């Protein structure tokens, strides 16, 4: 089987969805399938493509849309269609298009699927409603603009759209109407998509964690420490609540070392806040690191801290932490319920004071345990990519079998 994956961002850019797509590709190839990933070209100055990825990646014409040139946009157009068609020449015929984007990736992928006359599986990764409202008061206008953009790129939806879907959910419903199977990376987001009228049925295909990386790290020794070690990983933006986390560290006065991994527009503000609150002796900003290094940091930590609330459609890092044996301090109860392993801590609310209280409780428990408070592998093996690939291949088979399968 030859699967064409089309996504909003290059697989080598920063992000949980990109990490998951890379793991999916490796697992599918190990199972004997061909995978081609089409995405905007990556414009980051320090990026050097891996020669081993040359046959798997199609870098579409794009322009950078962020200051750090980490993310790009490819316009759905006849020019883009031609570029993708040229890249597919000489490759085996595409059997199925898997959309793993909710914006230009979805539009480009649907145009490609129409031309190739193959079925579509659409994994919806983004809570477009929550994410848009977090960054602009003009969200309703943005949602109308998205629907107009979809109409210009694709015409009328080729499938039924629930009239109950409104705003961003209506936009997603119009995209999903053309898919043979609609999927989501978590139970809580799948339930929300169905409740909002995006699709009558949304199957859960979680983003898995690379088996080989996990196997190597599970056997690796953890470093010595004088006090508990916490890690935070993610994009430094308002919806991730990184500033609230720093405030909670100061308020909690928890006796722990904290390392922040990632980058984003708030990075200078984060560094200034740490200095302002006198936390430089306890809080370190490591910046962006390769995925393998991030996993090693999670494994070495005593706990991961998950701070966003109501924004994540999955939250990959708590899944990664679970398979590596590292407990998580959760702020989002929906993510905590999806992971459902022990030990774990859940804040009593979304306030800074609630997070500070939970940080104190967790650090005290971790300190008493002396680094021995860990998640058992048997509790978390379902989050490995191998387990998720079995599910994903079942979804592909259903899409290929056609309606009613």
C-alpha positions as CSV (number, residue, x, y, z in Angstrom):
1,X,0.0,0.0,0.0
2,X,1.2,3.5,-0.8
3,X,-0.1,6.2,1.6
4,X,0.2,9.9,0.8
5,X,0.2,11.9,4.1
6,X,-0.4,15.6,3.6
7,X,0.1,17.9,6.6
8,X,0.2,21.6,7.5
9,X,3.9,21.6,8.6
10,X,7.1,19.9,7.6
11,X,7.7,16.7,9.6
12,X,11.0,18.0,10.8
13,X,9.6,21.2,12.3
14,X,8.8,21.4,16.0
15,X,5.5,19.9,17.3
16,X,3.8,16.8,18.6
17,X,1.9,16.1,15.5
18,X,5.1,16.2,13.4
19,X,6.8,13.8,15.9
20,X,3.9,11.4,15.6
21,X,3.9,11.6,11.8
22,X,7.6,10.6,11.7
23,X,6.9,7.7,14.0
24,X,3.9,6.6,11.9
25,X,6.0,6.7,8.7
26,X,8.7,4.5,10.3
27,X,6.2,2.0,11.6
28,X,4.3,1.7,8.3
29,X,7.5,1.2,6.4
30,X,8.6,-1.5,8.8
31,X,5.2,-3.2,8.0
32,X,6.1,-3.1,4.3
33,X,4.1,-0.1,3.1
34,X,5.3,2.9,1.1
35,X,4.8,6.4,2.7
36,X,5.1,9.8,1.0
37,X,4.7,12.9,3.2
38,X,3.8,16.2,1.5
39,X,4.2,19.4,3.5
40,X,5.5,23.0,3.2
41,X,9.3,23.2,2.7
42,X,11.1,24.0,5.9
43,X,12.9,27.4,5.9
44,X,14.7,27.2,9.3
45,X,18.3,28.4,8.6
46,X,20.0,25.5,10.4
47,X,17.9,22.8,8.8
48,X,19.7,20.1,6.8
49,X,17.5,17.4,5.3
50,X,18.4,13.9,6.1
51,X,19.4,12.1,2.8
52,X,17.4,9.1,4.0
53,X,14.2,11.1,3.9
54,X,14.6,12.2,0.2
55,X,12.2,9.6,-1.1
56,X,9.7,10.0,1.6
57,X,9.3,13.8,1.8
58,X,7.8,16.2,-0.8
59,X,8.7,19.7,0.1
60,X,5.9,21.9,-1.4
61,X,6.5,25.5,-2.5
62,X,6.0,27.6,0.7
63,X,6.8,30.8,2.5
64,X,7.8,31.2,6.2
65,X,5.1,32.5,8.4
66,X,6.9,32.8,11.8
67,X,9.8,35.0,12.8
68,X,12.0,32.0,13.5
69,X,11.1,30.5,10.1
70,X,10.1,27.2,11.8
71,X,6.7,27.1,10.2
72,X,5.5,27.7,6.6
73,X,2.4,28.0,4.5
74,X,1.7,26.5,1.1
75,X,-1.1,28.0,-0.8
76,X,-3.7,25.5,-2.2
77,X,-3.5,26.2,-5.9
78,X,-3.0,24.7,-9.3
79,X,0.8,25.4,-9.0
80,X,0.9,23.4,-5.8
81,X,-1.2,20.7,-7.4
82,X,1.3,20.5,-10.2
83,X,4.3,20.4,-7.9
84,X,2.8,17.5,-5.9
85,X,1.8,15.6,-9.1
86,X,5.4,16.0,-10.4
87,X,6.8,14.6,-7.2
88,X,4.5,11.6,-7.3
89,X,5.5,10.6,-10.9
90,X,7.7,7.5,-10.9
91,X,6.4,6.4,-7.5
92,X,4.0,3.6,-7.0
93,X,0.3,4.6,-7.4
94,X,-1.2,6.2,-4.3
95,X,-3.8,4.0,-2.7
96,X,-5.0,6.4,0.1
97,X,-4.6,10.0,1.2
98,X,-4.2,10.6,4.9
99,X,-4.8,14.2,5.9
100,X,-2.9,15.1,9.1
101,X,-3.6,18.9,8.8
102,X,-6.5,21.1,9.4
103,X,-5.6,24.1,7.2
104,X,-3.7,24.3,3.9
105,X,-2.6,20.7,4.4
106,X,-6.2,19.5,4.4
107,X,-7.1,21.6,1.4
108,X,-4.1,20.5,-0.6
109,X,-4.6,16.9,0.4
110,X,-8.3,16.9,-0.6
111,X,-7.5,18.4,-4.0
112,X,-4.9,15.6,-4.5
113,X,-7.3,12.9,-3.4
114,X,-9.9,14.1,-5.9
115,X,-7.3,14.0,-8.7
116,X,-6.0,10.6,-7.7
117,X,-9.5,9.2,-7.1
118,X,-8.6,7.6,-3.8
119,X,-10.2,7.5,-0.4
120,X,-9.3,9.9,2.4
121,X,-8.6,9.4,6.1
122,X,-8.6,12.7,8.0
123,X,-7.0,12.9,11.4
124,X,-8.1,16.2,13.0
125,X,-5.3,17.4,15.2
126,X,-6.2,21.0,16.0
127,X,-8.8,22.5,18.3
128,X,-9.3,25.4,15.9
129,X,-12.0,27.0,18.0
130,X,-10.0,27.1,21.3
131,X,-6.7,27.9,19.6
132,X,-8.1,30.8,17.6
133,X,-10.0,32.3,20.5
134,X,-6.8,32.2,22.6
135,X,-4.9,34.5,20.2
136,X,-7.5,36.9,18.8
137,X,-10.8,38.6,19.8
138,X,-11.8,38.4,16.1
139,X,-12.2,34.6,16.1
140,X,-15.7,34.6,14.5
141,X,-14.4,36.6,11.6
142,X,-11.4,34.2,11.3
143,X,-13.8,31.2,11.2
144,X,-15.8,32.8,8.4
145,X,-12.6,33.5,6.5
146,X,-11.5,29.8,6.9
147,X,-14.8,28.6,5.5
148,X,-14.5,31.0,2.5
149,X,-10.9,29.8,1.9
150,X,-12.1,26.2,2.0
151,X,-14.9,27.1,-0.5
152,X,-12.5,28.9,-2.9
153,X,-10.0,25.9,-2.8
154,X,-12.5,23.1,-2.9
155,X,-16.0,24.3,-3.8
156,X,-19.1,23.0,-2.0
157,X,-18.5,20.1,0.5
158,X,-18.8,16.7,-1.1
159,X,-20.7,15.1,1.7
160,X,-23.3,15.8,4.4
161,X,-22.6,18.6,6.9
162,X,-24.4,18.7,10.2
163,X,-26.3,21.9,10.5
164,X,-25.6,22.0,14.3
165,X,-21.9,22.6,13.6
166,X,-21.1,26.3,14.1
167,X,-18.0,28.5,13.7
168,X,-14.7,26.7,13.7
169,X,-16.6,23.4,14.1
170,X,-18.5,24.1,10.9
171,X,-15.2,24.7,9.0
172,X,-13.9,21.3,10.3
173,X,-17.2,19.6,9.4
174,X,-17.0,20.8,5.8
175,X,-13.5,19.4,5.6
176,X,-14.4,16.1,7.3
177,X,-17.5,15.6,5.0
178,X,-15.2,14.4,2.2
179,X,-13.3,11.8,4.3
180,X,-14.1,8.0,4.3
181,X,-12.9,7.9,7.9
182,X,-12.5,10.8,10.4
183,X,-10.1,10.3,13.3
184,X,-8.8,12.1,16.3
185,X,-5.7,11.5,18.5
186,X,-7.6,11.2,21.8
187,X,-10.9,10.1,23.3
188,X,-11.7,13.5,24.7
189,X,-11.2,15.3,21.3
190,X,-13.1,12.6,19.4
191,X,-16.0,13.1,21.7
192,X,-15.9,16.9,21.3
193,X,-15.8,16.6,17.6
194,X,-18.9,14.4,17.5
195,X,-20.7,16.6,20.1
196,X,-20.0,19.7,18.0
197,X,-21.4,18.1,14.8
198,X,-18.1,17.7,12.9
199,X,-18.7,14.1,12.1
200,X,-21.2,11.4,13.3
201,X,-18.3,9.0,14.0
202,X,-14.8,9.9,14.9
203,X,-12.4,7.0,15.6
204,X,-9.4,7.3,17.9
205,X,-6.0,6.8,16.5
206,X,-3.5,8.0,19.1
207,X,-0.1,9.5,18.2
208,X,2.3,6.7,19.3
209,X,5.8,6.9,20.7
210,X,8.7,5.3,18.8
211,X,9.3,1.8,20.1
212,X,13.0,1.7,19.4
213,X,13.6,5.0,21.2
214,X,11.6,3.9,24.2
215,X,13.3,0.5,24.4
216,X,16.7,2.1,24.5
217,X,15.8,4.7,27.1
218,X,14.0,2.2,29.4
219,X,17.3,0.5,29.9
220,X,19.3,3.7,30.3
221,X,20.4,4.7,33.8
222,X,19.0,8.0,35.3
223,X,21.4,10.7,36.5
224,X,22.0,11.4,40.2
225,X,20.2,14.3,41.7
226,X,20.0,16.0,45.1
227,X,16.3,17.0,44.7
228,X,13.4,16.1,42.4
229,X,13.8,17.1,38.7
230,X,10.8,18.4,36.8
231,X,10.6,19.0,33.0
232,X,8.2,21.0,30.8
233,X,8.2,20.7,27.0
234,X,6.3,22.6,24.4
235,X,5.9,25.7,22.3
236,X,6.3,28.8,24.5
237,X,3.0,30.5,23.8
238,X,0.1,31.8,25.8
239,X,-2.2,28.8,25.3
240,X,0.5,26.5,26.7
241,X,0.4,28.5,30.0
242,X,4.2,28.5,30.4
243,X,4.2,31.9,32.2
244,X,1.6,30.6,34.6
245,X,3.8,27.6,35.3
246,X,6.8,29.9,36.2
247,X,4.6,31.9,38.5
248,X,3.4,28.7,40.2
249,X,7.0,27.6,40.7
250,X,7.7,30.8,42.5
251,X,4.5,30.6,44.6
252,X,5.0,27.0,45.5
253,X,8.6,27.3,46.7
254,X,8.9,23.7,45.8
255,X,12.4,22.3,46.3
256,X,13.0,21.0,42.8
257,X,15.1,21.7,39.7
258,X,13.0,22.6,36.6
259,X,14.1,22.5,33.0
260,X,12.0,24.0,30.2
261,X,12.4,22.6,26.7
262,X,11.1,24.4,23.6
263,X,10.9,27.8,22.0
264,X,8.4,30.3,20.7
265,X,7.3,33.9,20.7
266,X,7.2,34.0,24.5
267,X,10.8,32.8,25.0
268,X,12.2,36.3,25.8
269,X,9.3,36.9,28.2
270,X,9.9,33.5,29.9
271,X,13.5,34.2,30.4
272,X,12.8,37.7,31.8
273,X,10.1,36.3,34.2
274,X,12.5,33.7,35.5
275,X,15.0,36.3,36.3
276,X,12.4,38.7,37.7
277,X,11.1,36.1,40.2
278,X,14.6,35.1,41.3
279,X,14.3,31.5,39.9
280,X,17.6,31.2,38.0
281,X,19.0,28.9,40.6
282,X,16.1,26.4,40.0
283,X,14.7,27.0,36.6
284,X,16.7,26.4,33.4
285,X,15.6,27.2,29.8
286,X,17.2,24.5,27.6
287,X,15.5,25.7,24.4
288,X,14.5,23.5,21.5
289,X,16.3,20.1,21.3
290,X,16.0,17.1,18.9
291,X,13.2,14.7,19.7
292,X,15.5,11.9,21.0
293,X,17.1,14.4,23.4
294,X,13.7,15.5,24.6
295,X,12.7,11.9,25.3
296,X,15.9,11.3,27.2
297,X,15.1,14.4,29.4
298,X,11.6,13.1,30.1
299,X,13.0,9.7,31.1
300,X,15.6,11.2,33.4
301,X,13.1,13.5,35.1
302,X,11.1,12.6,38.2
303,X,7.9,14.2,36.7
304,X,6.7,16.0,33.6
305,X,4.5,19.1,34.0
306,X,1.5,19.5,31.6
307,X,0.1,23.0,31.9
308,X,-2.3,23.8,29.1
309,X,-6.0,23.6,29.8
310,X,-8.8,22.9,27.2
311,X,-6.4,23.5,24.3
312,X,-4.7,20.2,23.5
313,X,-6.3,17.7,21.3
314,X,-4.1,15.0,22.8
315,X,-0.9,16.3,24.5
316,X,1.8,13.9,23.3
317,X,4.3,14.6,26.0
318,X,2.3,12.9,28.8
319,X,2.0,9.8,26.6
320,X,5.7,9.9,26.1
321,X,6.3,10.3,29.8
322,X,4.0,7.4,30.6
323,X,5.9,4.9,28.3
324,X,9.2,6.1,29.8
325,X,8.0,5.6,33.3
326,X,7.8,9.2,34.3
327,X,4.7,10.5,36.2
328,X,2.9,13.6,35.0
329,X,1.5,16.6,36.9
330,X,-1.7,17.4,35.0
331,X,-3.5,20.7,34.7
332,X,-6.0,19.4,32.0
333,X,-8.4,16.7,33.4
334,X,-9.3,15.5,29.9
335,X,-5.7,14.7,29.1
336,X,-5.2,13.1,32.5
337,X,-8.3,10.9,31.9
338,X,-6.9,9.9,28.4
339,X,-3.5,8.9,29.9
340,X,-4.9,7.3,33.1
341,X,-1.7,5.8,34.5
342,X,-0.3,6.0,38.0
343,X,1.3,7.7,39.8
344,X,0.0,11.1,38.6
345,X,-1.2,14.4,40.1
346,X,-4.1,16.5,39.0
347,X,-4.5,20.2,39.9
348,X,-7.8,21.2,41.6
349,X,-8.3,23.9,39.0
350,X,-6.6,26.0,36.4
351,X,-5.4,28.8,38.6
352,X,-1.7,29.5,39.4
353,X,-2.4,28.8,43.1
354,X,-3.9,25.4,42.3
355,X,-0.9,24.5,40.2
356,X,1.4,25.7,43.0
357,X,-0.3,23.6,45.5
358,X,-0.1,20.5,43.3
359,X,3.6,21.2,42.6
360,X,4.3,21.3,46.4
361,X,2.4,18.0,46.9
362,X,4.1,16.2,44.0
363,X,7.6,17.4,44.8
364,X,7.2,16.4,48.4
365,X,6.0,12.9,47.3
366,X,8.9,12.6,44.8
367,X,11.4,13.7,47.3
368,X,10.3,11.1,49.8
369,X,10.4,8.4,47.1
370,X,14.0,9.2,46.2
371,X,13.5,8.8,42.5
372,X,11.6,5.5,42.7
373,X,8.1,6.8,42.0
374,X,7.7,5.5,38.4
375,X,4.9,4.4,36.0
376,X,5.0,0.6,35.3
377,X,5.7,-0.3,31.7
378,X,2.7,-2.6,31.5
379,X,0.4,0.4,32.2
380,X,1.6,2.4,29.3
381,X,2.6,0.0,26.5
382,X,-0.6,0.8,24.6
383,X,0.9,4.2,23.8
384,X,3.8,2.7,21.8
385,X,3.7,3.3,18.1
386,X,3.6,-0.4,17.4
387,X,0.2,-0.6,19.2
388,X,-1.1,2.5,17.4
389,X,0.0,1.3,14.0
390,X,-2.2,-1.8,14.3
391,X,-5.1,0.5,14.9
392,X,-4.1,2.8,12.0
393,X,-3.9,0.0,9.5
394,X,-7.4,-1.2,10.5
395,X,-8.6,2.4,9.8
396,X,-6.9,2.4,6.4
397,X,-8.4,-1.0,5.5
398,X,-11.9,0.4,6.4
399,X,-11.4,3.4,4.2
400,X,-10.2,1.3,1.3
401,X,-13.1,-1.1,1.7
402,X,-15.5,1.8,1.0
403,X,-18.9,2.9,2.4
404,X,-20.6,0.6,4.9
405,X,-17.4,-1.3,5.7
